[in-house]
Amino acid sequence: MLHASSQCKAFSGSNVAKRTTSARVTRCLATNGKQDPLLLRTARGEDVERTPVWLMRQAGRYMAAFREYSDKYPFRMRSETPEIAIELSLQPLRAFKPDAVIFFSDILTPLPALGIEFDVIKGKGPAIMTPIRSIEQVRSLRPMEDPTTSLPFIQTILSSLRKEVDNSDATLMGFIGTPWTLAAYSMEGNPDEFAVFSLPYMDRIAKSLKAKYPHVPVIMHCNGGTGKLEQLTSTNADVIGLDWAVDIAHARKTLGQDLVVQGNVSPMVLFGPEKSIIEATNRCLLQAGPKGHILNVGHGVVQGTPEENVALFCELARNSGSLFKSAHKADLAGAGR
């Protein structure tokens, strides 16, 4: 998944699979003969039995099990120690059974390999040790020629999670920040020229990923994407992630029904009573429709979110097949009057 800010993030979902046709909408079978996981099929534009669900920052401090680690160990120790990162990645799968496992990491993880040190300060967020403020600093940065050497823990974490996920119905997801996002954090600034500094490079990344791994769908998430939908209609990504400020029905109309969308319930909804969560989530599901939609919050799960509300959110997606059938029957009854 590609992430930029506005911010855009790119998520890649994968499972060992083979294509049965070269068309955009394909039936894909895992190499073990089973049908591919639900989220993977949805991202490829297939007809599916229900809407899949996962949550950005689903591995986070709102979970008591997660806090057992975050209260003891600093962020980079957690994200760069495979045993810890694997455990944190799998906690939401065990607790809520979402349709994806996203590996525990941060969009800034590549920076030390370039020579830019960072940390994530508890209660404050990312901090760059020496912000990039001059062309001399830019010239002194190291090229990332061999990430398996400079970031060896990434391969260990992902390959281990792959083995775990292959025994479930979930899809394994990785993510990266786009060059613009990494540059904005490194300078401790945030330029606004999305169409010039972000979108072309996001598309280059997505195009390269698709060329090398054509069976792996790419999700492009733009936080603050309101007003940028028209610019995203020709993207190379398979899925567009929407934040909660975007009307999802309008987004589907603008982007076209062939482009899969992800989102976009406000994460603050999950602090509300059960009735409000059900109403907001079902409204999002119905407005997005039964095909080409991955249910998610419009941004990360907020610290303090009740775990039982995250469980309810995931359960509503699992029940979405019945929701769509009921809505279809109601539409037929209305048309017959």
C-alpha positions as CSV (number, residue, x, y, z in Angstrom):
1,M,0.0,0.0,0.0
2,L,1.3,3.4,-1.0
3,H,0.9,6.3,1.5
4,A,1.2,10.0,0.9
5,S,0.1,13.1,2.7
6,S,-1.9,15.0,1.9
7,Q,-0.2,11.8,2.6
8,C,-0.3,8.8,0.3
9,K,0.5,5.2,1.2
10,A,0.7,2.2,-0.9
11,F,-0.3,-1.2,0.4
12,S,0.4,-4.4,-1.4
13,G,-1.7,-7.5,-0.7
14,S,-0.4,-10.8,-1.6
15,N,-0.9,-14.5,-1.4
16,V,0.8,-17.2,-3.5
17,A,-1.5,-17.3,-6.6
18,K,-1.7,-17.9,-10.3
19,R,-3.8,-16.1,-12.8
20,T,-6.4,-18.0,-14.8
21,T,-6.9,-15.3,-17.4
22,S,-5.0,-12.1,-18.4
23,A,-8.1,-9.9,-18.1
24,R,-8.4,-7.2,-15.4
25,V,-11.1,-9.1,-13.6
26,T,-9.7,-12.5,-13.0
27,R,-10.4,-15.6,-11.1
28,C,-7.3,-16.4,-9.1
29,L,-6.5,-19.6,-7.3
30,A,-3.9,-20.1,-4.7
31,T,-1.2,-22.6,-5.5
32,N,-2.7,-25.0,-2.9
33,G,-5.8,-25.2,-5.1
34,K,-8.0,-23.2,-2.7
35,Q,-9.7,-20.0,-3.8
36,D,-7.7,-16.9,-3.0
37,P,-8.5,-14.9,0.1
38,L,-11.6,-12.6,0.0
39,L,-9.7,-9.3,0.2
40,L,-7.3,-10.3,-2.6
41,R,-10.2,-11.2,-4.9
42,T,-12.0,-7.9,-4.1
43,A,-8.9,-5.8,-4.8
44,R,-8.7,-7.5,-8.2
45,G,-12.2,-6.5,-9.0
46,E,-13.9,-9.9,-8.8
47,D,-17.5,-10.6,-7.7
48,V,-17.3,-11.6,-4.0
49,E,-19.7,-13.0,-1.4
50,R,-19.3,-10.1,1.0
51,T,-17.3,-7.0,1.7
52,P,-13.8,-7.6,3.2
53,V,-12.5,-5.6,6.2
54,W,-9.3,-4.5,7.8
55,L,-8.3,-1.4,9.8
56,M,-5.4,1.0,9.3
57,R,-3.3,0.8,12.5
58,Q,-5.2,-2.3,13.5
59,A,-2.1,-3.3,15.5
60,G,-2.1,-0.4,18.0
61,R,-2.2,0.9,21.5
62,Y,-6.0,0.6,21.8
63,M,-5.3,-3.1,22.3
64,A,-4.4,-4.3,25.8
65,A,-2.2,-7.1,24.4
66,F,-0.3,-4.5,22.3
67,R,0.3,-2.2,25.3
68,E,2.1,-5.1,27.0
69,Y,4.8,-4.5,24.5
70,S,4.5,-0.7,23.9
71,D,4.8,0.0,27.6
72,K,8.1,-1.9,27.8
73,Y,9.9,-1.4,24.5
74,P,10.5,1.7,22.4
75,F,8.9,1.8,18.9
76,R,11.9,1.0,16.8
77,M,12.8,-2.0,19.0
78,R,9.3,-3.3,18.5
79,S,9.2,-2.7,14.7
80,E,12.8,-3.9,14.0
81,T,12.8,-7.0,16.2
82,P,11.2,-9.7,14.1
83,E,9.8,-11.8,17.0
84,I,8.0,-8.7,18.5
85,A,6.8,-7.3,15.1
86,I,5.4,-10.6,14.1
87,E,3.5,-11.0,17.4
88,L,2.1,-7.4,17.1
89,S,1.1,-8.0,13.5
90,L,-0.9,-11.1,14.4
91,Q,-2.6,-9.8,17.5
92,P,-5.6,-8.2,15.6
93,L,-6.1,-11.4,13.5
94,R,-6.5,-13.5,16.6
95,A,-8.7,-10.9,18.3
96,F,-11.0,-9.6,15.5
97,K,-10.5,-11.9,12.5
98,P,-10.1,-9.1,9.9
99,D,-9.5,-10.1,6.3
100,A,-5.9,-8.8,6.3
101,V,-2.8,-8.9,8.4
102,I,-0.6,-5.8,7.9
103,F,2.9,-6.0,9.2
104,F,3.8,-3.8,12.1
105,S,6.1,-1.1,10.9
106,D,6.2,2.6,10.1
107,I,6.3,4.5,6.8
108,L,9.6,6.1,8.0
109,T,11.4,2.7,8.4
110,P,13.5,3.1,5.2
111,L,15.0,6.4,6.3
112,P,17.9,5.1,8.4
113,A,19.1,3.1,5.4
114,L,19.4,6.5,3.6
115,G,21.3,8.1,6.5
116,I,18.3,9.8,8.2
117,E,17.8,8.7,11.8
118,F,14.3,8.9,13.3
119,D,12.4,7.8,16.3
120,V,8.7,7.6,17.2
121,I,8.2,9.4,20.6
122,K,5.4,8.0,22.7
123,G,2.6,10.6,22.9
124,K,4.2,12.8,20.3
125,G,4.8,10.9,17.1
126,P,7.7,10.8,14.6
127,A,10.9,12.8,15.3
128,I,13.7,13.3,12.8
129,M,17.1,13.6,14.6
130,T,18.6,15.9,12.1
131,P,16.1,17.4,9.6
132,I,17.2,17.8,6.0
133,R,17.4,21.5,5.4
134,S,20.2,21.9,2.7
135,I,21.2,20.5,-0.6
136,E,24.5,19.5,1.0
137,Q,22.6,17.2,3.3
138,V,20.7,15.8,0.4
139,R,23.9,15.0,-1.4
140,S,25.3,13.2,1.6
141,L,22.4,10.7,1.7
142,R,23.1,7.1,0.9
143,P,21.3,5.3,-2.0
144,M,19.3,2.3,-0.9
145,E,20.9,-0.2,-3.1
146,D,20.5,-3.3,-1.0
147,P,17.6,-3.2,1.5
148,T,18.1,-6.8,2.4
149,T,21.4,-5.7,4.0
150,S,20.4,-2.3,5.3
151,L,16.9,-3.3,6.5
152,P,17.3,-7.1,7.0
153,F,14.5,-7.4,9.5
154,I,11.8,-6.5,6.9
155,Q,12.4,-9.7,4.9
156,T,12.4,-11.8,8.1
157,I,9.1,-10.3,9.3
158,L,7.3,-10.6,6.0
159,S,8.4,-14.1,5.2
160,S,7.5,-15.3,8.7
161,L,4.1,-13.6,8.5
162,R,3.5,-15.1,5.1
163,K,3.8,-18.6,6.6
164,E,1.4,-17.7,9.3
165,V,-1.2,-16.1,7.0
166,D,-1.1,-18.9,4.4
167,N,-2.8,-21.0,7.0
168,S,-5.7,-18.6,7.4
169,D,-8.2,-16.8,5.1
170,A,-6.5,-13.5,5.5
171,T,-4.3,-11.5,3.0
172,L,-0.8,-10.3,4.0
173,M,-0.3,-6.6,3.4
174,G,2.9,-4.6,3.3
175,F,3.1,-0.8,3.0
176,I,5.5,2.0,2.1
177,G,5.4,5.8,2.2
178,T,5.8,7.6,-1.1
179,P,8.9,9.7,-1.7
180,W,6.9,12.9,-1.1
181,T,5.8,11.7,2.3
182,L,9.3,10.6,3.3
183,A,10.8,13.9,2.1
184,A,8.1,15.9,3.9
185,Y,8.9,14.1,7.2
186,S,12.6,14.3,6.7
187,M,12.4,18.1,6.2
188,E,9.8,18.4,8.9
189,G,7.7,20.2,6.3
190,N,4.6,19.4,4.2
191,P,4.5,20.8,0.7
192,D,1.0,21.2,-0.9
193,E,1.7,20.6,-4.6
194,F,0.2,17.1,-4.7
195,A,-0.1,16.9,-8.5
196,V,3.6,17.9,-9.0
197,F,5.5,16.3,-6.1
198,S,3.4,13.3,-5.1
199,L,1.1,11.8,-7.7
200,P,3.6,11.2,-10.5
201,Y,6.0,9.3,-8.2
202,M,3.2,7.3,-6.6
203,D,2.1,6.2,-10.1
204,R,5.7,5.3,-11.0
205,I,6.0,3.1,-7.9
206,A,2.6,1.5,-8.6
207,K,3.5,0.9,-12.2
208,S,6.9,-0.7,-11.2
209,L,5.2,-2.9,-8.7
210,K,2.6,-4.0,-11.2
211,A,5.3,-4.8,-13.8
212,K,7.3,-6.9,-11.4
213,Y,4.5,-8.5,-9.5
214,P,1.4,-8.4,-11.8
215,H,-0.6,-10.7,-9.5
216,V,-0.2,-8.5,-6.4
217,P,-2.8,-5.7,-6.1
218,V,-1.7,-2.2,-5.0
219,I,-3.7,0.1,-2.8
220,M,-3.0,3.8,-2.9
221,H,-4.3,5.7,0.2
222,C,-4.3,9.5,0.2
223,N,-5.0,11.1,3.6
224,G,-6.5,14.5,2.8
225,G,-7.6,13.2,-0.6
226,T,-10.8,15.3,-0.7
227,G,-10.7,17.3,-4.0
228,K,-8.1,15.1,-5.6
229,L,-10.4,12.3,-6.8
230,E,-10.4,13.5,-10.4
231,Q,-6.6,13.3,-10.4
232,L,-6.7,9.7,-9.3
233,T,-9.0,8.3,-12.0
234,S,-6.0,7.3,-14.2
235,T,-3.9,5.8,-11.4
236,N,-1.9,2.6,-11.9
237,A,-3.1,1.3,-8.5
238,D,-5.8,-1.3,-8.2
239,V,-7.5,0.3,-5.2
240,I,-7.9,3.9,-3.9
241,G,-8.1,4.3,-0.2
242,L,-10.4,7.1,0.9
243,D,-10.2,9.1,4.1
244,W,-13.4,9.9,6.1
245,A,-13.9,13.4,4.7
246,V,-14.8,11.9,1.3
247,D,-18.4,10.9,0.5
248,I,-17.9,7.4,-0.7
249,A,-20.9,7.4,-3.0
250,H,-19.5,10.5,-4.7
251,A,-16.1,8.9,-4.9
252,R,-17.4,5.8,-6.6
253,K,-19.2,8.0,-9.2
254,T,-16.1,10.1,-9.8
255,L,-13.6,7.2,-9.9
256,G,-15.9,4.9,-11.9
257,Q,-17.2,1.5,-10.8
258,D,-14.3,-0.4,-12.2
259,L,-11.8,1.1,-9.7
260,V,-11.9,-0.6,-6.3
261,V,-12.2,1.7,-3.3
262,Q,-11.3,1.3,0.4
263,G,-12.7,3.0,3.4
264,N,-14.0,5.2,4.8
265,V,-15.8,5.2,8.2
266,S,-14.5,7.9,10.5
267,P,-12.3,6.3,13.2
268,M,-14.1,8.5,15.8
269,V,-17.3,6.5,15.0
270,L,-15.8,3.6,16.9
271,F,-16.0,5.6,20.1
272,G,-19.7,5.8,19.8
273,P,-22.6,3.5,21.0
274,E,-23.3,0.3,19.2
275,K,-26.3,1.7,17.4
276,S,-24.2,4.5,15.9
277,I,-21.4,2.2,14.8
278,I,-23.9,-0.1,13.1
279,E,-25.7,2.8,11.3
280,A,-22.5,4.4,10.1
281,T,-20.8,1.2,9.0
282,N,-23.9,-0.2,7.2
283,R,-24.4,3.2,5.5
284,C,-20.8,3.1,4.2
285,L,-21.3,-0.5,3.0
286,L,-24.5,0.3,1.2
287,Q,-23.2,3.5,-0.4
288,A,-20.1,1.7,-1.7
289,G,-22.1,-1.3,-2.9
290,P,-21.4,-5.1,-2.9
291,K,-18.6,-5.1,-5.4
292,G,-15.2,-3.4,-5.5
293,H,-15.2,-2.2,-1.9
294,I,-12.8,-2.9,1.1
295,L,-14.3,-1.7,4.4
296,N,-11.8,0.3,6.5
297,V,-11.7,3.3,8.7
298,G,-10.8,6.6,6.9
299,H,-7.5,6.7,8.9
300,G,-5.8,4.8,11.7
301,V,-7.6,3.4,14.7
302,V,-7.3,5.9,17.5
303,Q,-5.7,5.1,20.8
304,G,-8.5,4.5,23.4
305,T,-10.9,2.9,20.9
306,P,-12.8,0.2,22.7
307,E,-11.7,-3.2,21.4
308,E,-15.2,-4.5,21.4
309,N,-16.1,-1.8,18.9
310,V,-13.4,-2.9,16.6
311,A,-14.8,-6.4,16.9
312,L,-18.3,-5.1,16.0
313,F,-16.9,-3.2,13.0
314,C,-15.3,-6.4,11.6
315,E,-18.4,-8.4,12.3
316,L,-20.6,-6.0,10.4
317,A,-18.4,-6.6,7.3
318,R,-18.7,-10.4,7.8
319,N,-22.5,-9.9,7.8
320,S,-22.5,-7.6,4.7
321,G,-23.7,-10.3,2.4
322,S,-27.0,-10.5,4.3
323,L,-27.2,-6.7,4.4
324,F,-26.9,-6.4,0.6
325,K,-29.5,-9.2,0.1
326,S,-32.0,-7.4,2.3
327,A,-31.4,-4.1,0.6
328,H,-31.9,-5.7,-2.8
329,K,-35.2,-7.3,-1.7
330,A,-36.3,-3.9,-0.4
331,D,-35.5,-2.3,-3.7
332,L,-37.5,-4.9,-5.6
333,A,-40.4,-4.5,-3.3
334,G,-40.4,-0.8,-3.7
335,A,-40.2,-1.1,-7.5
336,G,-43.2,-3.4,-7.5
337,R,-45.5,-0.9,-5.8
